[in-house]
């Protein structure tokens, strides 16, 4: 049986390479709509973040999500990410 590669992505908060399935994806569609993609399948430009509040706070402080998605984010996106992270803990 062939061994499959596990896709790796970089967290925008800490900058570490981690398994794609362990990260949360934030997506910007062609229309400019921002959404949280838990399955990792939505089309559009994506940015990944660890499932830790510390990484989210780093990403907010340095505006890394906005830079990666090339768009200004509303506070509602950050609130939804915080809610998602609080559910994981």
mmCIF file as gemmi writes it, N, C-alpha and C atoms, coordinates in Angstrom:
data_model
loop_
_atom_site.group_PDB
_atom_site.id
_atom_site.type_symbol
_atom_site.label_atom_id
_atom_site.label_alt_id
_atom_site.label_comp_id
_atom_site.label_asym_id
_atom_site.label_entity_id
_atom_site.label_seq_id
_atom_site.pdbx_PDB_ins_code
_atom_site.Cartn_x
_atom_site.Cartn_y
_atom_site.Cartn_z
_atom_site.occupancy
_atom_site.B_iso_or_equiv
_atom_site.pdbx_formal_charge
_atom_site.auth_seq_id
_atom_site.auth_asym_id
_atom_site.pdbx_PDB_model_num
ATOM 1 N N . UNK Axp A 1 ? 0.835 -1.181 0 1 0 ? 1 A 1
ATOM 2 C CA . UNK Axp A 1 ? 0 0 0 1 0 ? 1 A 1
ATOM 3 C C . UNK Axp A 1 ? 0.885 1.25 0 1 0 ? 1 A 1
ATOM 4 N N . UNK Axp A 2 ? 0.514 2.215 -0.828 1 0 ? 2 A 1
ATOM 5 C CA . UNK Axp A 2 ? 1.296 3.431 -0.971 1 0 ? 2 A 1
ATOM 6 C C . UNK Axp A 2 ? 1.032 4.383 0.2 1 0 ? 2 A 1
ATOM 7 N N . UNK Axp A 3 ? 2.101 4.973 0.736 1 0 ? 3 A 1
ATOM 8 C CA . UNK Axp A 3 ? 1.97 5.919 1.831 1 0 ? 3 A 1
ATOM 9 C C . UNK Axp A 3 ? 1.63 7.288 1.262 1 0 ? 3 A 1
ATOM 10 N N . UNK Axp A 4 ? 0.556 7.882 1.771 1 0 ? 4 A 1
ATOM 11 C CA . UNK Axp A 4 ? 0.123 9.193 1.296 1 0 ? 4 A 1
ATOM 12 C C . UNK Axp A 4 ? 0.855 10.304 2.04 1 0 ? 4 A 1
ATOM 13 N N . UNK Axp A 5 ? 1.13 11.377 1.324 1 0 ? 5 A 1
ATOM 14 C CA . UNK Axp A 5 ? 1.699 12.556 1.959 1 0 ? 5 A 1
ATOM 15 C C . UNK Axp A 5 ? 0.594 13.297 2.699 1 0 ? 5 A 1
ATOM 16 N N . UNK Axp A 6 ? 0.945 13.865 3.82 1 0 ? 6 A 1
ATOM 17 C CA . UNK Axp A 6 ? 0.006 14.68 4.573 1 0 ? 6 A 1
ATOM 18 C C . UNK Axp A 6 ? 0.284 16.134 4.21 1 0 ? 6 A 1
ATOM 19 N N . UNK Axp A 7 ? -0.727 16.855 3.658 1 0 ? 7 A 1
ATOM 20 C CA . UNK Axp A 7 ? -0.488 18.24 3.264 1 0 ? 7 A 1
ATOM 21 C C . UNK Axp A 7 ? -0.126 19.114 4.458 1 0 ? 7 A 1
ATOM 22 N N . UNK Axp A 8 ? 0.862 19.972 4.276 1 0 ? 8 A 1
ATOM 23 C CA . UNK Axp A 8 ? 1.318 20.882 5.317 1 0 ? 8 A 1
ATOM 24 C C . UNK Axp A 8 ? 0.982 22.312 4.923 1 0 ? 8 A 1
ATOM 25 N N . UNK Axp A 9 ? 0.588 23.133 5.891 1 0 ? 9 A 1
ATOM 26 C CA . UNK Axp A 9 ? 0.31 24.545 5.679 1 0 ? 9 A 1
ATOM 27 C C . UNK Axp A 9 ? 0.935 25.337 6.825 1 0 ? 9 A 1
ATOM 28 N N . UNK Axp A 10 ? 1.229 26.613 6.549 1 0 ? 10 A 1
ATOM 29 C CA . UNK Axp A 10 ? 1.848 27.464 7.56 1 0 ? 10 A 1
ATOM 30 C C . UNK Axp A 10 ? 0.779 28.264 8.305 1 0 ? 10 A 1
ATOM 31 N N . UNK Axp A 11 ? 0.883 28.264 9.612 1 0 ? 11 A 1
ATOM 32 C CA . UNK Axp A 11 ? -0.014 29.047 10.456 1 0 ? 11 A 1
ATOM 33 C C . UNK Axp A 11 ? 0.369 30.52 10.327 1 0 ? 11 A 1
ATOM 34 N N . UNK Axp A 12 ? -0.631 31.386 10.157 1 0 ? 12 A 1
ATOM 35 C CA . UNK Axp A 12 ? -0.35 32.814 10.036 1 0 ? 12 A 1
ATOM 36 C C . UNK Axp A 12 ? 0.012 33.442 11.376 1 0 ? 12 A 1
ATOM 37 N N . UNK Axp A 13 ? -0.325 32.782 12.464 1 0 ? 13 A 1
ATOM 38 C CA . UNK Axp A 13 ? -0.011 33.317 13.789 1 0 ? 13 A 1
ATOM 39 C C . UNK Axp A 13 ? 1.414 33.019 14.225 1 0 ? 13 A 1
ATOM 40 N N . UNK Axp A 14 ? 1.75 31.722 14.291 1 0 ? 14 A 1
ATOM 41 C CA . UNK Axp A 14 ? 3.062 31.328 14.806 1 0 ? 14 A 1
ATOM 42 C C . UNK Axp A 14 ? 4.091 31.078 13.707 1 0 ? 14 A 1
ATOM 43 N N . UNK Axp A 15 ? 3.64 30.883 12.476 1 0 ? 15 A 1
ATOM 44 C CA . UNK Axp A 15 ? 4.57 30.665 11.369 1 0 ? 15 A 1
ATOM 45 C C . UNK Axp A 15 ? 5.089 29.246 11.253 1 0 ? 15 A 1
ATOM 46 N N . UNK Axp A 16 ? 4.527 28.315 11.996 1 0 ? 16 A 1
ATOM 47 C CA . UNK Axp A 16 ? 4.962 26.918 11.959 1 0 ? 16 A 1
ATOM 48 C C . UNK Axp A 16 ? 4.184 26.142 10.902 1 0 ? 16 A 1
ATOM 49 N N . UNK Axp A 17 ? 4.865 25.167 10.28 1 0 ? 17 A 1
ATOM 50 C CA . UNK Axp A 17 ? 4.222 24.277 9.333 1 0 ? 17 A 1
ATOM 51 C C . UNK Axp A 17 ? 3.53 23.169 10.122 1 0 ? 17 A 1
ATOM 52 N N . UNK Axp A 18 ? 2.243 22.971 9.84 1 0 ? 18 A 1
ATOM 53 C CA . UNK Axp A 18 ? 1.463 21.947 10.544 1 0 ? 18 A 1
ATOM 54 C C . UNK Axp A 18 ? 0.577 21.223 9.544 1 0 ? 18 A 1
ATOM 55 N N . UNK Axp A 19 ? 0.001 20.109 9.983 1 0 ? 19 A 1
ATOM 56 C CA . UNK Axp A 19 ? -0.927 19.372 9.128 1 0 ? 19 A 1
ATOM 57 C C . UNK Axp A 19 ? -2.124 20.242 8.785 1 0 ? 19 A 1
ATOM 58 N N . UNK Axp A 20 ? -2.537 20.181 7.534 1 0 ? 20 A 1
ATOM 59 C CA . UNK Axp A 20 ? -3.647 21 7.05 1 0 ? 20 A 1
ATOM 60 C C . UNK Axp A 20 ? -4.921 20.754 7.853 1 0 ? 20 A 1
ATOM 61 N N . UNK Axp A 21 ? -5.166 19.522 8.243 1 0 ? 21 A 1
ATOM 62 C CA . UNK Axp A 21 ? -6.385 19.171 8.974 1 0 ? 21 A 1
ATOM 63 C C . UNK Axp A 21 ? -6.406 19.714 10.399 1 0 ? 21 A 1
ATOM 64 N N . UNK Axp A 22 ? -5.227 20.069 10.934 1 0 ? 22 A 1
ATOM 65 C CA . UNK Axp A 22 ? -5.148 20.594 12.296 1 0 ? 22 A 1
ATOM 66 C C . UNK Axp A 22 ? -5.372 22.105 12.356 1 0 ? 22 A 1
ATOM 67 N N . UNK Axp A 23 ? -5.527 22.747 11.203 1 0 ? 23 A 1
ATOM 68 C CA . UNK Axp A 23 ? -5.645 24.195 11.135 1 0 ? 23 A 1
ATOM 69 C C . UNK Axp A 23 ? -7.052 24.623 10.715 1 0 ? 23 A 1
ATOM 70 N N . UNK Axp A 24 ? -7.391 25.867 11.011 1 0 ? 24 A 1
ATOM 71 C CA . UNK Axp A 24 ? -8.649 26.463 10.568 1 0 ? 24 A 1
ATOM 72 C C . UNK Axp A 24 ? -8.319 27.33 9.356 1 0 ? 24 A 1
ATOM 73 N N . UNK Axp A 25 ? -9.138 27.245 8.319 1 0 ? 25 A 1
ATOM 74 C CA . UNK Axp A 25 ? -8.918 28.019 7.093 1 0 ? 25 A 1
ATOM 75 C C . UNK Axp A 25 ? -9.911 29.172 7.026 1 0 ? 25 A 1
ATOM 76 N N . UNK Axp A 26 ? -9.382 30.354 6.744 1 0 ? 26 A 1
ATOM 77 C CA . UNK Axp A 26 ? -10.213 31.53 6.509 1 0 ? 26 A 1
ATOM 78 C C . UNK Axp A 26 ? -10.102 31.817 5.016 1 0 ? 26 A 1
ATOM 79 N N . UNK Axp A 27 ? -11.251 31.971 4.338 1 0 ? 27 A 1
ATOM 80 C CA . UNK Axp A 27 ? -11.277 32.052 2.88 1 0 ? 27 A 1
ATOM 81 C C . UNK Axp A 27 ? -11.864 33.377 2.403 1 0 ? 27 A 1
ATOM 82 N N . UNK Axp A 28 ? -11.243 33.924 1.358 1 0 ? 28 A 1
ATOM 83 C CA . UNK Axp A 28 ? -11.802 35.079 0.656 1 0 ? 28 A 1
ATOM 84 C C . UNK Axp A 28 ? -12.217 34.608 -0.728 1 0 ? 28 A 1
ATOM 85 N N . UNK Axp A 29 ? -13.506 34.729 -1.036 1 0 ? 29 A 1
ATOM 86 C CA . UNK Axp A 29 ? -14.012 34.29 -2.335 1 0 ? 29 A 1
ATOM 87 C C . UNK Axp A 29 ? -13.69 35.339 -3.395 1 0 ? 29 A 1
ATOM 88 N N . UNK Axp A 30 ? -13.979 35.012 -4.641 1 0 ? 30 A 1
ATOM 89 C CA . UNK Axp A 30 ? -13.738 35.956 -5.74 1 0 ? 30 A 1
ATOM 90 C C . UNK Axp A 30 ? -14.564 37.222 -5.587 1 0 ? 30 A 1
ATOM 91 N N . UNK Axp A 31 ? -15.72 37.101 -4.942 1 0 ? 31 A 1
ATOM 92 C CA . UNK Axp A 31 ? -16.582 38.26 -4.726 1 0 ? 31 A 1
ATOM 93 C C . UNK Axp A 31 ? -16.118 39.114 -3.554 1 0 ? 31 A 1
ATOM 94 N N . UNK Axp A 32 ? -15.1 38.658 -2.812 1 0 ? 32 A 1
ATOM 95 C CA . UNK Axp A 32 ? -14.581 39.4 -1.667 1 0 ? 32 A 1
ATOM 96 C C . UNK Axp A 32 ? -15.227 39.031 -0.351 1 0 ? 32 A 1
ATOM 97 N N . UNK Axp A 33 ? -16.044 37.989 -0.358 1 0 ? 33 A 1
ATOM 98 C CA . UNK Axp A 33 ? -16.732 37.538 0.852 1 0 ? 33 A 1
ATOM 99 C C . UNK Axp A 33 ? -15.781 36.694 1.699 1 0 ? 33 A 1
ATOM 100 N N . UNK Axp A 34 ? -15.726 36.985 2.992 1 0 ? 34 A 1
ATOM 101 C CA . UNK Axp A 34 ? -14.842 36.269 3.913 1 0 ? 34 A 1
ATOM 102 C C . UNK Axp A 34 ? -15.667 35.247 4.688 1 0 ? 34 A 1
ATOM 103 N N . UNK Axp A 35 ? -15.133 34.018 4.787 1 0 ? 35 A 1
ATOM 104 C CA . UNK Axp A 35 ? -15.828 32.983 5.555 1 0 ? 35 A 1
ATOM 105 C C . UNK Axp A 35 ? -14.806 32.048 6.192 1 0 ? 35 A 1
ATOM 106 N N . UNK Axp A 36 ? -15.28 31.298 7.172 1 0 ? 36 A 1
ATOM 107 C CA . UNK Axp A 36 ? -14.438 30.312 7.848 1 0 ? 36 A 1
ATOM 108 C C . UNK Axp A 36 ? -14.763 28.957 7.247 1 0 ? 36 A 1
ATOM 109 N N . UNK Axp A 37 ? -13.722 28.27 6.779 1 0 ? 37 A 1
ATOM 110 C CA . UNK Axp A 37 ? -13.873 26.998 6.087 1 0 ? 37 A 1
ATOM 111 C C . UNK Axp A 37 ? -13.294 25.89 6.96 1 0 ? 37 A 1
ATOM 112 N N . UNK Axp A 38 ? -14.143 25.184 7.665 1 0 ? 38 A 1
ATOM 113 C CA . UNK Axp A 38 ? -13.672 24.121 8.557 1 0 ? 38 A 1
ATOM 114 C C . UNK Axp A 38 ? -13.317 22.848 7.8 1 0 ? 38 A 1
ATOM 115 N N . UNK Axp A 39 ? -13.898 22.64 6.631 1 0 ? 39 A 1
ATOM 116 C CA . UNK Axp A 39 ? -13.623 21.443 5.826 1 0 ? 39 A 1
ATOM 117 C C . UNK Axp A 39 ? -12.378 21.608 4.952 1 0 ? 39 A 1
ATOM 118 N N . UNK Axp A 40 ? -12.024 22.857 4.611 1 0 ? 40 A 1
ATOM 119 C CA . UNK Axp A 40 ? -10.854 23.109 3.778 1 0 ? 40 A 1
ATOM 120 C C . UNK Axp A 40 ? -11.097 22.887 2.302 1 0 ? 40 A 1
ATOM 121 N N . UNK Axp A 41 ? -12.343 23.006 1.851 1 0 ? 41 A 1
ATOM 122 C CA . UNK Axp A 41 ? -12.686 22.693 0.461 1 0 ? 41 A 1
ATOM 123 C C . UNK Axp A 41 ? -13.236 23.879 -0.331 1 0 ? 41 A 1
ATOM 124 N N . UNK Axp A 42 ? -13.572 24.98 0.349 1 0 ? 42 A 1
ATOM 125 C CA . UNK Axp A 42 ? -14.182 26.113 -0.353 1 0 ? 42 A 1
ATOM 126 C C . UNK Axp A 42 ? -13.184 26.736 -1.331 1 0 ? 42 A 1
ATOM 127 N N . UNK Axp A 43 ? -13.672 27.197 -2.481 1 0 ? 43 A 1
ATOM 128 C CA . UNK Axp A 43 ? -12.772 27.85 -3.425 1 0 ? 43 A 1
ATOM 129 C C . UNK Axp A 43 ? -12.438 29.272 -2.967 1 0 ? 43 A 1
ATOM 130 N N . UNK Axp A 44 ? -11.25 29.731 -3.311 1 0 ? 44 A 1
ATOM 131 C CA . UNK Axp A 44 ? -10.84 31.087 -2.981 1 0 ? 44 A 1
ATOM 132 C C . UNK Axp A 44 ? -9.482 31.112 -2.325 1 0 ? 44 A 1
ATOM 133 N N . UNK Axp A 45 ? -9.024 32.304 -2.031 1 0 ? 45 A 1
ATOM 134 C CA . UNK Axp A 45 ? -7.736 32.493 -1.383 1 0 ? 45 A 1
ATOM 135 C C . UNK Axp A 45 ? -7.887 32.18 0.098 1 0 ? 45 A 1
ATOM 136 N N . UNK Axp A 46 ? -7.002 31.356 0.614 1 0 ? 46 A 1
ATOM 137 C CA . UNK Axp A 46 ? -7.113 30.929 2 1 0 ? 46 A 1
ATOM 138 C C . UNK Axp A 46 ? -5.912 31.289 2.842 1 0 ? 46 A 1
ATOM 139 N N . UNK Axp A 47 ? -6.157 31.437 4.119 1 0 ? 47 A 1
ATOM 140 C CA . UNK Axp A 47 ? -5.118 31.631 5.121 1 0 ? 47 A 1
ATOM 141 C C . UNK Axp A 47 ? -5.428 30.669 6.263 1 0 ? 47 A 1
ATOM 142 N N . UNK Axp A 48 ? -4.402 30.091 6.822 1 0 ? 48 A 1
ATOM 143 C CA . UNK Axp A 48 ? -4.582 29.073 7.852 1 0 ? 48 A 1
ATOM 144 C C . UNK Axp A 48 ? -4.114 29.588 9.2 1 0 ? 48 A 1
ATOM 145 N N . UNK Axp A 49 ? -4.786 29.111 10.254 1 0 ? 49 A 1
ATOM 146 C CA . UNK Axp A 49 ? -4.412 29.494 11.608 1 0 ? 49 A 1
ATOM 147 C C . UNK Axp A 49 ? -4.602 28.294 12.543 1 0 ? 49 A 1
ATOM 148 N N . UNK Axp A 50 ? -3.698 28.181 13.515 1 0 ? 50 A 1
ATOM 149 C CA . UNK Axp A 50 ? -3.764 27.092 14.493 1 0 ? 50 A 1
ATOM 150 C C . UNK Axp A 50 ? -5.039 27.191 15.315 1 0 ? 50 A 1
ATOM 151 N N . UNK Axp A 51 ? -5.372 26.106 15.944 1 0 ? 51 A 1
ATOM 152 C CA . UNK Axp A 51 ? -6.549 26.071 16.812 1 0 ? 51 A 1
ATOM 153 C C . UNK Axp A 51 ? -6.163 26.476 18.233 1 0 ? 51 A 1
ATOM 154 N N . UNK Axp A 52 ? -5.43 27.595 18.358 1 0 ? 52 A 1
ATOM 155 C CA . UNK Axp A 52 ? -5.074 28.11 19.673 1 0 ? 52 A 1
ATOM 156 C C . UNK Axp A 52 ? -5.336 29.607 19.716 1 0 ? 52 A 1
ATOM 157 N N . UNK Axp A 53 ? -5.777 30.087 20.853 1 0 ? 53 A 1
ATOM 158 C CA . UNK Axp A 53 ? -6.086 31.5 21.018 1 0 ? 53 A 1
ATOM 159 C C . UNK Axp A 53 ? -4.82 32.341 20.913 1 0 ? 53 A 1
ATOM 160 N N . UNK Axp A 54 ? -3.696 31.774 21.338 1 0 ? 54 A 1
ATOM 161 C CA . UNK Axp A 54 ? -2.413 32.495 21.28 1 0 ? 54 A 1
ATOM 162 C C . UNK Axp A 54 ? -2.039 32.843 19.837 1 0 ? 54 A 1
ATOM 163 N N . UNK Axp A 55 ? -2.195 31.896 18.927 1 0 ? 55 A 1
ATOM 164 C CA . UNK Axp A 55 ? -1.887 32.146 17.513 1 0 ? 55 A 1
ATOM 165 C C . UNK Axp A 55 ? -2.851 33.157 16.91 1 0 ? 55 A 1
ATOM 166 N N . UNK Axp A 56 ? -4.117 33.077 17.284 1 0 ? 56 A 1
ATOM 167 C CA . UNK Axp A 56 ? -5.103 34.03 16.78 1 0 ? 56 A 1
ATOM 168 C C . UNK Axp A 56 ? -4.766 35.439 17.249 1 0 ? 56 A 1
ATOM 169 N N . UNK Axp A 57 ? -4.383 35.58 18.515 1 0 ? 57 A 1
ATOM 170 C CA . UNK Axp A 57 ? -4.02 36.894 19.039 1 0 ? 57 A 1
ATOM 171 C C . UNK Axp A 57 ? -2.793 37.465 18.324 1 0 ? 57 A 1
ATOM 172 N N . UNK Axp A 58 ? -1.813 36.616 18.013 1 0 ? 58 A 1
ATOM 173 C CA . UNK Axp A 58 ? -0.632 37.064 17.257 1 0 ? 58 A 1
ATOM 174 C C . UNK Axp A 58 ? -1.029 37.527 15.862 1 0 ? 58 A 1
ATOM 175 N N . UNK Axp A 59 ? -1.91 36.777 15.22 1 0 ? 59 A 1
ATOM 176 C CA . UNK Axp A 59 ? -2.352 37.119 13.873 1 0 ? 59 A 1
ATOM 177 C C . UNK Axp A 59 ? -3.139 38.429 13.865 1 0 ? 59 A 1
ATOM 178 N N . UNK Axp A 60 ? -3.943 38.659 14.897 1 0 ? 60 A 1
ATOM 179 C CA . UNK Axp A 60 ? -4.71 39.903 14.99 1 0 ? 60 A 1
ATOM 180 C C . UNK Axp A 60 ? -3.767 41.081 15.229 1 0 ? 60 A 1
ATOM 181 N N . UNK Axp A 61 ? -2.827 40.894 16.135 1 0 ? 61 A 1
ATOM 182 C CA . UNK Axp A 61 ? -1.906 41.973 16.5 1 0 ? 61 A 1
ATOM 183 C C . UNK Axp A 61 ? -1.046 42.424 15.318 1 0 ? 61 A 1
ATOM 184 N N . UNK Axp A 62 ? -0.617 41.476 14.502 1 0 ? 62 A 1
ATOM 185 C CA . UNK Axp A 62 ? 0.269 41.8 13.38 1 0 ? 62 A 1
ATOM 186 C C . UNK Axp A 62 ? -0.475 41.956 12.054 1 0 ? 62 A 1
ATOM 187 N N . UNK Axp A 63 ? -1.82 41.826 12.069 1 0 ? 63 A 1
ATOM 188 C CA . UNK Axp A 63 ? -2.652 41.921 10.853 1 0 ? 63 A 1
ATOM 189 C C . UNK Axp A 63 ? -2.248 40.917 9.78 1 0 ? 63 A 1
ATOM 190 N N . UNK Axp A 64 ? -1.766 39.749 10.18 1 0 ? 64 A 1
ATOM 191 C CA . UNK Axp A 64 ? -1.307 38.743 9.224 1 0 ? 64 A 1
ATOM 192 C C . UNK Axp A 64 ? -2.439 38.173 8.377 1 0 ? 64 A 1
ATOM 193 N N . UNK Axp A 65 ? -3.613 37.973 8.973 1 0 ? 65 A 1
ATOM 194 C CA . UNK Axp A 65 ? -4.741 37.449 8.193 1 0 ? 65 A 1
ATOM 195 C C . UNK Axp A 65 ? -5.14 38.432 7.098 1 0 ? 65 A 1
ATOM 196 N N . UNK Axp A 66 ? -5.166 39.708 7.43 1 0 ? 66 A 1
ATOM 197 C CA . UNK Axp A 66 ? -5.519 40.728 6.436 1 0 ? 66 A 1
ATOM 198 C C . UNK Axp A 66 ? -4.487 40.773 5.31 1 0 ? 66 A 1
ATOM 199 N N . UNK Axp A 67 ? -3.226 40.653 5.651 1 0 ? 67 A 1
ATOM 200 C CA . UNK Axp A 67 ? -2.168 40.674 4.637 1 0 ? 67 A 1
ATOM 201 C C . UNK Axp A 67 ? -2.245 39.453 3.735 1 0 ? 67 A 1
ATOM 202 N N . UNK Axp A 68 ? -2.478 38.29 4.329 1 0 ? 68 A 1
ATOM 203 C CA . UNK Axp A 68 ? -2.547 37.06 3.533 1 0 ? 68 A 1
ATOM 204 C C . UNK Axp A 68 ? -3.768 37.007 2.636 1 0 ? 68 A 1
ATOM 205 N N . UNK Axp A 69 ? -4.888 37.524 3.118 1 0 ? 69 A 1
ATOM 206 C CA . UNK Axp A 69 ? -6.125 37.497 2.335 1 0 ? 69 A 1
ATOM 207 C C . UNK Axp A 69 ? -6.265 38.727 1.437 1 0 ? 69 A 1
ATOM 208 N N . UNK Axp A 70 ? -5.393 39.699 1.624 1 0 ? 70 A 1
ATOM 209 C CA . UNK Axp A 70 ? -5.371 40.933 0.825 1 0 ? 70 A 1
ATOM 210 C C . UNK Axp A 70 ? -6.696 41.685 0.897 1 0 ? 70 A 1
ATOM 211 N N . UNK Axp A 71 ? -7.266 41.78 2.1 1 0 ? 71 A 1
ATOM 212 C CA . UNK Axp A 71 ? -8.536 42.484 2.298 1 0 ? 71 A 1
ATOM 213 C C . UNK Axp A 71 ? -8.616 42.906 3.763 1 0 ? 71 A 1
ATOM 214 N N . UNK Axp A 72 ? -9.365 43.969 4.03 1 0 ? 72 A 1
ATOM 215 C CA . UNK Axp A 72 ? -9.601 44.424 5.397 1 0 ? 72 A 1
ATOM 216 C C . UNK Axp A 72 ? -10.69 43.555 6.025 1 0 ? 72 A 1
ATOM 217 N N . UNK Axp A 73 ? -10.412 43.002 7.206 1 0 ? 73 A 1
ATOM 218 C CA . UNK Axp A 73 ? -11.366 42.109 7.872 1 0 ? 73 A 1
ATOM 219 C C . UNK Axp A 73 ? -12.205 42.851 8.902 1 0 ? 73 A 1
ATOM 220 N N . UNK Axp A 74 ? -13.469 42.471 9.011 1 0 ? 74 A 1
ATOM 221 C CA . UNK Axp A 74 ? -14.364 43.005 10.033 1 0 ? 74 A 1
ATOM 222 C C . UNK Axp A 74 ? -14.067 42.325 11.367 1 0 ? 74 A 1
ATOM 223 N N . UNK Axp A 75 ? -14.497 42.965 12.428 1 0 ? 75 A 1
ATOM 224 C CA . UNK Axp A 75 ? -14.347 42.377 13.757 1 0 ? 75 A 1
ATOM 225 C C . UNK Axp A 75 ? -15.195 41.116 13.892 1 0 ? 75 A 1
ATOM 226 N N . UNK Axp A 76 ? -16.254 40.997 13.091 1 0 ? 76 A 1
ATOM 227 C CA . UNK Axp A 76 ? -17.125 39.824 13.178 1 0 ? 76 A 1
ATOM 228 C C . UNK Axp A 76 ? -16.385 38.543 12.792 1 0 ? 76 A 1
ATOM 229 N N . UNK Axp A 77 ? -15.453 38.623 11.858 1 0 ? 77 A 1
ATOM 230 C CA . UNK Axp A 77 ? -14.662 37.447 11.474 1 0 ? 77 A 1
ATOM 231 C C . UNK Axp A 77 ? -13.81 36.99 12.644 1 0 ? 77 A 1
ATOM 232 N N . UNK Axp A 78 ? -13.163 37.949 13.304 1 0 ? 78 A 1
ATOM 233 C CA . UNK Axp A 78 ? -12.34 37.607 14.466 1 0 ? 78 A 1
ATOM 234 C C . UNK Axp A 78 ? -13.201 37.03 15.587 1 0 ? 78 A 1
ATOM 235 N N . UNK Axp A 79 ? -14.406 37.573 15.768 1 0 ? 79 A 1
ATOM 236 C CA . UNK Axp A 79 ? -15.311 37.051 16.796 1 0 ? 79 A 1
ATOM 237 C C . UNK Axp A 79 ? -15.713 35.611 16.501 1 0 ? 79 A 1
ATOM 238 N N . UNK Axp A 80 ? -16.01 35.321 15.222 1 0 ? 80 A 1
ATOM 239 C CA . UNK Axp A 80 ? -16.368 33.944 14.849 1 0 ? 80 A 1
ATOM 240 C C . UNK Axp A 80 ? -15.195 32.994 15.056 1 0 ? 80 A 1
ATOM 241 N N . UNK Axp A 81 ? -13.979 33.454 14.762 1 0 ? 81 A 1
ATOM 242 C CA . UNK Axp A 81 ? -12.796 32.62 14.996 1 0 ? 81 A 1
ATOM 243 C C . UNK Axp A 81 ? -12.609 32.356 16.491 1 0 ? 81 A 1
ATOM 244 N N . UNK Axp A 82 ? -12.805 33.373 17.302 1 0 ? 82 A 1
ATOM 245 C CA . UNK Axp A 82 ? -12.682 33.2 18.756 1 0 ? 82 A 1
ATOM 246 C C . UNK Axp A 82 ? -13.738 32.224 19.265 1 0 ? 82 A 1
ATOM 247 N N . UNK Axp A 83 ? -14.962 32.31 18.737 1 0 ? 83 A 1
ATOM 248 C CA . UNK Axp A 83 ? -16.018 31.387 19.143 1 0 ? 83 A 1
ATOM 249 C C . UNK Axp A 83 ? -15.642 29.958 18.756 1 0 ? 83 A 1
ATOM 250 N N . UNK Axp A 84 ? -15.11 29.79 17.558 1 0 ? 84 A 1
ATOM 251 C CA . UNK Axp A 84 ? -14.711 28.451 17.076 1 0 ? 84 A 1
ATOM 252 C C . UNK Axp A 84 ? -13.598 27.884 17.963 1 0 ? 84 A 1
ATOM 253 N N . UNK Axp A 85 ? -12.647 28.722 18.352 1 0 ? 85 A 1
ATOM 254 C CA . UNK Axp A 85 ? -11.554 28.258 19.193 1 0 ? 85 A 1
ATOM 255 C C . UNK Axp A 85 ? -12.047 27.927 20.605 1 0 ? 85 A 1
ATOM 256 N N . UNK Axp A 86 ? -13.018 28.663 21.103 1 0 ? 86 A 1
ATOM 257 C CA . UNK Axp A 86 ? -13.533 28.363 22.438 1 0 ? 86 A 1
ATOM 258 C C . UNK Axp A 86 ? -14.307 27.053 22.446 1 0 ? 86 A 1
ATOM 259 N N . UNK Axp A 87 ? -14.895 26.678 21.306 1 0 ? 87 A 1
ATOM 260 C CA . UNK Axp A 87 ? -15.587 25.393 21.218 1 0 ? 87 A 1
ATOM 261 C C . UNK Axp A 87 ? -14.607 24.224 21.229 1 0 ? 87 A 1
ATOM 262 N N . UNK Axp A 88 ? -13.408 24.435 20.671 1 0 ? 88 A 1
ATOM 263 C CA . UNK Axp A 88 ? -12.399 23.378 20.611 1 0 ? 88 A 1
ATOM 264 C C . UNK Axp A 88 ? -11.821 23.054 21.987 1 0 ? 88 A 1
ATOM 265 N N . UNK Axp A 89 ? -11.779 24.039 22.863 1 0 ? 89 A 1
ATOM 266 C CA . UNK Axp A 89 ? -11.129 23.84 24.172 1 0 ? 89 A 1
ATOM 267 C C . UNK Axp A 89 ? -11.982 23.157 25.17 1 0 ? 89 A 1
